[in-house]
Every structure is written in structure tokens, then in C-alpha cells.
Amino acid sequence: MNDKYKGLLIGALAGTLLTGTAAYAGNGMVEALTKQVKMIYNGTEVQAPGNILIHEGRTYAQLSTVGKIMGKPVIWDGKTNTIRIGDNGLNEVVAVYTGGQVTKGEILKFLNVTSLFMSSEIPLTNTDFLEKTLKEYITLKVLASKADAEVKNKAKTDSAARMVQMKPQLVGALADILKKDGLVEADIARYITMQIEAQGVLRKSITDAKLRAEFNAALLAKPADYTVVTVSHILIGLKDASTGQELRKKEDALARANEVRQKLMNGGDFAILAKEYSDDPGSKDSGGTYENQLAANYVEAFKNASVTLPIGTISEPVETEFGYHLMKVSARNVQTFDQAKETLLEAAINRAYGEFTTEQLPGLIKSLKVSAIGN
């Protein structure tokens, strides 16, 4: 056999053959011919590759060449000794659960979409992260599949509204990222819709009666969590809020707080003194005032003072991790159930989601193939 053809045949075999098996032995003879051939693909004549071999009625060609003609990528996975034609492995099933499955392509698209919202790279080598994300995706698919017509219609409307809001952002650099990750706007809309459908399903499982019972119990146990206050304060800080550099020692901060308190007790204007002395950049220019805020949002000592300090009085210095506060509460009200309902509902949905993932999801999952996602 001509060495030129022998090398070509062996090279074709090493690169994977289209059909048949080769009969080649070191001491054997193989008759091989190259021919000019016409190739027709799906009824259309296409340019034939130059390295076609004909032997004993069989045709041999490199898969990469034929894949190019078909418009399909051909990929060799050396880790698993697998040849993938056409799908880059994206159709490989990476999870099976009761009622469905997840392909590699699905979860990669989900990862790419969520990375847009997280503004971070996808750690494809972190198997714990990939497993957690895969389970999250299954949870969303299962919950969304339970959505009735009402939930689906609302999800469709809300998703469309959010996409209109996002539209101006999907240009420039972000558009380039979408293109690089193989995403289109419909992928983002699909993810948002699935999220809203899942939340809608959980929302329907939570009754007002259950929420009201939780509210009444919580109001008795932690009334501050549902108390809305308008409070003004002057912070004598220990560190600079922007740089973190030390401003003063604790004893110096306390002495300064007492000095400012005396000015207030002598009739000094709270707003003017706040602008002059306060180290809280978020409130000093507005008289030190935070209006109609839940006391529960504040650090413990500040929260307790805001719900116990008599209205209109000046507090003694209140110590927190930030320094010393001089406080004055001008209004305080306890929320009604209707006012607190949305906050309660959001917390209840999050709890229901967590309970589903820990109590129901494990029994639904039949198999996970996390290692295939990052390959």
C-alpha cells in the first residue's frame, strides 16, 4: 500500500471514522483508493471533502469534515472517550426527577441568565455550587409546573413589564455578554416568568388566616418588629463612615455626646445641632431624621430606645457599635395586619420555598450528574 494513503487512513481512524471499522494490521495489506466524488446532503449537492477513502465498498471520511458539511460541530471528549456530534453535549441529561429532566444546555443557560443578575462569573469547577444551582433550577421547574391559569397569566404580564424596565439595560456591553453566552432576551424573560410562577404557586398555598395567626403571635412576642417610628438622632461616631478610620476613642465620644445633649437640653435646635455634630452622613443634612421606619431594621440598642423612649424627649447617650446616639422620637405606631401583610407574605413564601427544597425535593430527585455540567 502507498505510504501516503496508509498515513491518511490511519489519520482518519485516529480522528474517528464516519462508518465501518478498519481492517488494518501491521503486516497486512489494505487496498484503498481516493476518488473524486459527488456529495449530496439533504437533496442539495455540497462540496465534497478531499480526503474521502473508498475501500471494499466502504467510504471513510473524517467526522470533523462531514460535520462541517452538515453544519454540526464534532467534539472529542478525552475524559469520557466520547464523540459528540451536533450538540456540544448540551442535550446530555444531567438530572432526572419525578415528572421531568434537566439537560446540560438548560442548566448552563440558567446559570448564564442568573449570572447577569448576580454580576459574577459562573464557578463551573465548584461542584457544590453547581449542585445547589441544579437543585434550585429543579425546584423552580417543579413549582412552576404547578401554576394554574391565573398564576400563569399574572406571571406573563409581570414578566413582560419587567422586561420593558430592563430593555434599556440590554444594550452595549451587556448585549455583548448576552451574545457571548448564547442568550437572547427571551431566555431572560423565561427565567423571570418561571420565578414569578413558582412564587405564585407558593403564594396561593398561604392563607390570610395563617398569616394573621403568625402576625398576632409575633406582635405579642416582638412588638418592635411591627412598630413604625419617626426618629431623629445625632451620632457621635467612633469611625469615619466612608474610610473606616478612627475618629475618636469611646470615652471622648461619650464626653462629646454629653456635651451636645446639654446644648439640646438648653433649648438648642435638634436639626441644627445634627448638621453640626452628627457623624451619620445619611441623616445629618435632614435634621438627623428617619421617617416612618420599622424599628426592627435598627441595631438592637437603637431599636429598643426607639420603641421605649417617650415621644418628644431627648435620650441619654445610647451606645451602639457605631458610637453614641442622642435620640428623639416624634411619632410611633404599631402596624395593622393589612399594613404588615406583604412583609409577612414575603417571609412566608421564602419559608415555604426553603421547606420545599429540604423536605420535598430530595424525594423527587432520581439522579444528578453534576460533573457533566462543567465539562
C-alpha positions in Angstrom: 0.0 0.0 0.0 1.2 3.5 -0.8 2.6 5.1 2.4 0.7 8.3 1.5 -2.6 6.5 1.6 -1.6 4.4 4.6 -0.9 7.6 6.6 -4.2 9.1 5.5 -6.1 6.1 6.5 -4.5 5.8 9.9 -5.0 9.5 10.5 -8.7 9.2 9.6 -9.1 6.3 12.0 -7.4 8.2 14.8 -9.6 11.2 14.2 -12.7 8.9 14.2 -14.4 7.4 11.1 -17.8 8.0 9.7 -18.8 4.4 9.1 -17.5 0.9 9.4 -14.4 -0.5 11.0 -10.9 -0.7 9.6 -9.2 -3.9 8.7 -5.6 -2.9 9.2 -2.8 -4.9 10.6 0.9 -4.1 10.8 1.8 -7.0 8.5 -1.4 -6.9 6.4 -2.3 -5.2 3.1 -5.1 -2.7 2.7 -6.3 -1.7 -0.7 -7.5 1.9 -0.6 -8.4 4.3 -3.4 -9.2 8.0 -3.4 -11.9 9.1 -5.8 -13.4 12.3 -6.9 -16.9 12.0 -5.6 -20.2 14.0 -5.7 -21.8 14.5 -2.3 -25.5 15.3 -1.9 -26.7 16.3 1.6 -30.5 16.7 2.2 -31.1 16.7 -1.6 -28.5 19.5 -2.2 -25.1 19.0 -3.8 -22.3 20.2 -1.5 -18.6 20.4 -1.9 -17.1 17.0 -1.1 -14.0 16.9 1.2 -10.8 15.9 -0.4 -9.9 13.1 2.0 -12.5 10.5 1.1 -11.3 6.9 1.1 -13.0 4.0 -0.6 -12.2 0.5 0.5 -14.0 -2.7 -0.2 -17.3 -0.8 -0.8 -17.0 1.3 2.3 -16.5 5.0 2.4 -14.2 6.6 5.1 -14.0 10.3 5.9 -13.1 12.3 9.0 -16.0 13.2 11.1 -14.9 16.8 11.5 -15.0 17.2 7.7 -18.5 15.6 7.4 -19.7 17.6 10.4 -18.6 20.8 8.7 -20.7 19.9 5.7 -23.7 19.2 7.9 -23.1 22.4 9.9 -22.7 20.3 13.1 -19.7 20.6 15.5 -17.8 17.4 16.2 -16.2 17.3 19.6 -13.9 14.7 21.2 -14.2 14.4 25.0 -11.0 12.8 26.1 -12.2 12.5 29.7 -15.0 10.1 28.8 -13.8 8.9 25.4 -16.9 10.2 23.8 -17.5 11.8 20.4 -20.2 14.4 20.4 -21.8 15.4 17.1 -24.0 18.5 16.8 -24.9 19.4 20.3 -21.7 20.1 22.2 -23.1 17.7 24.8 -25.9 20.2 25.5 -28.5 17.5 25.2 -26.9 15.4 27.8 -29.3 14.8 30.7 -27.7 16.0 34.0 -30.7 15.5 36.3 -33.8 13.3 36.4 -36.6 14.0 38.8 -40.2 12.8 39.1 -42.0 14.4 36.2 -39.1 15.6 34.2 -35.4 16.0 33.5 -32.8 18.7 33.0 -30.3 18.8 30.2 -26.8 20.3 30.3 -27.9 23.0 27.9 -30.8 24.0 30.1 -28.8 24.4 33.3 -26.0 26.3 31.5 -28.5 28.7 30.1 -30.0 29.1 33.6 -26.5 29.7 35.0 -25.7 32.3 32.4 -29.0 34.2 33.0 -28.6 34.2 36.8 -25.1 35.4 36.4 -26.4 38.6 34.8 -28.4 39.3 38.0 -25.6 38.3 40.2 -22.9 40.2 38.2 -20.4 37.5 38.8 -18.7 34.7 36.9 -20.0 31.2 37.0 -17.7 28.9 39.0 -18.0 25.8 36.7 -15.3 24.0 38.7 -17.2 24.4 42.0 -19.3 21.2 42.2 -21.1 22.3 45.4 -22.2 25.5 43.7 -23.3 23.6 40.6 -25.3 21.0 42.6 -27.0 23.8 44.6 -27.9 25.6 41.4 -29.1 22.5 39.7 -31.4 21.7 42.6 -32.6 25.3 42.6 -33.5 25.0 38.9 -35.4 21.7 39.5 -37.3 23.4 42.4 -38.3 26.3 40.1 -39.3 23.9 37.3 -41.4 21.7 39.6 -43.1 24.6 41.3 -43.8 26.5 38.1 -45.3 23.3 36.6 -48.0 23.5 39.2 -49.1 27.0 38.2 -52.7 27.4 37.2 -54.1 29.7 34.5 -54.4 32.6 36.9 -50.8 32.4 38.1 -49.5 31.9 34.6 -51.4 34.9 33.2 -50.1 37.1 36.0 -46.6 35.8 35.6 -46.8 36.5 31.8 -48.0 40.1 32.5 -45.5 40.8 35.3 -42.6 39.3 33.3 -43.4 41.4 30.3 -43.5 44.6 32.5 -40.1 43.7 34.0 -38.6 43.1 30.6 -39.8 46.6 29.5 -38.0 48.0 32.5 -34.8 46.0 31.7 -34.9 46.8 28.0 -32.7 50.0 28.2 -30.0 47.9 30.1 -29.8 45.2 27.4 -27.5 47.2 25.2 -23.8 47.9 24.8 -21.6 45.8 27.0 -24.5 43.8 28.4 -25.7 42.9 24.9 -22.2 41.7 24.1 -22.3 39.4 27.2 -25.7 38.1 26.1 -24.3 37.2 22.7 -21.1 35.6 24.1 -23.2 33.5 26.4 -25.6 32.5 23.6 -28.6 34.2 25.3 -31.4 36.2 23.9 -34.0 38.4 25.6 -36.5 35.5 25.5 -34.2 33.5 27.8 -34.2 36.2 30.4 -38.0 36.6 30.1 -38.4 32.8 30.5 -36.3 32.8 33.7 -38.3 35.7 35.2 -41.6 34.1 34.3 -40.5 30.8 35.9 -39.6 32.7 39.1 -42.9 34.5 39.2 -44.9 31.3 38.6 -43.0 29.5 41.3 -43.7 32.3 43.8 -47.3 32.5 42.7 -47.8 28.8 43.4 -46.3 29.2 46.9 -48.3 32.4 47.5 -51.6 30.5 46.8 -50.7 27.9 49.4 -50.5 30.6 52.2 -53.9 31.7 53.5 -54.7 35.0 55.2 -55.9 33.1 58.3 -52.4 31.6 58.6 -50.7 34.9 58.1 -53.0 36.6 60.6 -52.2 34.0 63.2 -48.5 34.5 62.7 -48.9 38.2 62.9 -50.8 38.1 66.2 -48.2 35.7 67.8 -45.3 37.8 66.6 -46.9 41.0 67.8 -47.1 39.6 71.3 -43.5 38.2 71.2 -41.7 41.0 69.4 -43.8 44.2 69.1 -40.8 46.2 68.0 -40.8 44.2 64.7 -44.1 45.8 63.7 -43.6 49.2 65.2 -43.1 52.2 62.8 -41.1 55.1 64.2 -40.0 58.6 63.1 -36.8 59.2 65.0 -34.1 61.8 64.9 -30.6 61.2 66.2 -27.2 62.7 66.5 -24.4 60.2 66.1 -21.1 60.8 67.8 -19.2 58.2 65.9 -16.1 56.2 66.6 -15.0 55.7 63.0 -15.4 57.6 59.8 -18.3 56.1 57.8 -16.5 56.4 54.4 -13.0 55.4 55.3 -13.3 53.3 58.5 -10.6 55.4 60.1 -10.9 56.0 63.8 -12.4 59.4 64.7 -12.2 59.3 68.5 -11.9 57.0 71.5 -15.1 55.7 73.2 -14.5 58.0 76.2 -14.1 61.0 74.0 -17.2 60.1 72.0 -19.2 59.8 75.2 -17.9 63.1 76.5 -18.8 64.8 73.2 -22.3 63.2 73.3 -23.0 64.6 76.8 -21.8 68.0 75.6 -24.2 68.0 72.7 -27.0 66.7 74.9 -26.6 69.6 77.2 -26.9 72.0 74.3 -30.2 70.3 73.4 -31.5 70.4 76.9 -30.7 74.2 77.0 -33.0 74.6 74.0 -30.7 74.0 71.1 -32.3 73.2 67.8 -32.0 69.5 67.1 -31.7 69.8 63.3 -29.0 72.5 63.5 -27.0 70.5 66.0 -27.4 67.3 64.0 -25.9 69.1 61.0 -23.0 70.4 63.0 -22.2 67.4 65.2 -23.6 64.2 63.7 -21.3 61.6 62.1 -24.2 59.9 60.2 -24.0 61.0 56.6 -27.4 59.5 55.8 -29.4 61.8 58.1 -27.3 64.8 59.3 -28.5 67.1 56.5 -32.1 66.2 57.1 -32.1 67.1 60.8 -30.9 63.7 61.8 -34.4 62.3 61.0 -35.5 58.9 59.6 -39.2 59.0 59.0 -41.7 56.1 59.3 -39.2 53.3 59.5 -39.7 49.8 61.1 -37.8 49.8 64.4 -36.9 46.2 63.6 -34.5 47.5 60.9 -32.2 49.2 63.5 -29.5 47.6 65.6 -30.7 46.3 68.9 -29.9 49.2 71.3 -31.2 51.8 68.9 -34.3 49.7 68.2 -35.1 49.3 71.9 -34.7 53.0 72.5 -36.9 53.9 69.6 -39.8 51.9 70.9 -39.5 52.9 74.6 -38.3 56.5 74.6 -41.2 58.9 75.5 -42.3 60.9 72.5 -40.6 64.2 72.2 -37.9 63.7 74.9 -34.1 63.7 74.4 -32.5 60.4 75.3 -29.3 59.8 77.3 -26.5 58.7 75.0 -27.4 55.3 73.5 -24.4 53.2 72.8 -24.2 51.0 69.7 -21.3 49.6 67.6 -21.2 52.9 65.7 -20.8 55.2 68.7 -23.2 57.2 70.9 -26.6 58.4 69.7 -28.8 61.2 71.1 -32.3 60.3 70.1 -35.7 61.9 69.9 -38.8 60.0 68.8 -41.5 62.2 67.2 -44.0 59.5 66.1 -44.6 55.8 66.8 -47.3 53.5 65.6 -47.9 49.7 65.6 -48.6 48.3 62.2 -52.0 46.7 61.5 -52.2 43.3 59.9 -53.1 44.8 56.5 -50.0 47.1 56.7 -47.7 44.2 57.6 -49.3 41.6 55.2 -46.9 42.0 52.3 -43.9 41.7 54.5 -45.4 38.7 56.3 -46.3 37.1 52.9 -42.8 37.6 51.5 -41.3 35.9 54.6 -43.8 33.1 54.4 -43.1 32.5 50.7 -39.3 32.3 51.5 -40.0 29.8 54.3 -42.3 27.7 52.1 -39.6 27.7 49.4 -37.0 26.5 51.9 -39.3 23.8 53.3 -39.9 22.5 49.7 -36.2 22.2 49.0 -35.4 20.5 52.2 -38.5 18.3 52.7 -40.0 17.5 49.3 -37.2 18.0 46.7 -34.9 15.2 47.9 -37.7 12.7 47.4 -38.3 13.9 43.8 -34.8 13.7 42.5 -33.8 10.4 41.0 -30.3 11.2 39.7 -27.9 14.1 39.4 -24.8 14.2 37.1 -23.2 17.4 38.4 -19.7 16.5 36.9 -21.1 16.7 33.4 -22.1 20.4 33.7 -18.6 21.8 33.9 -17.1 19.6 31.2 
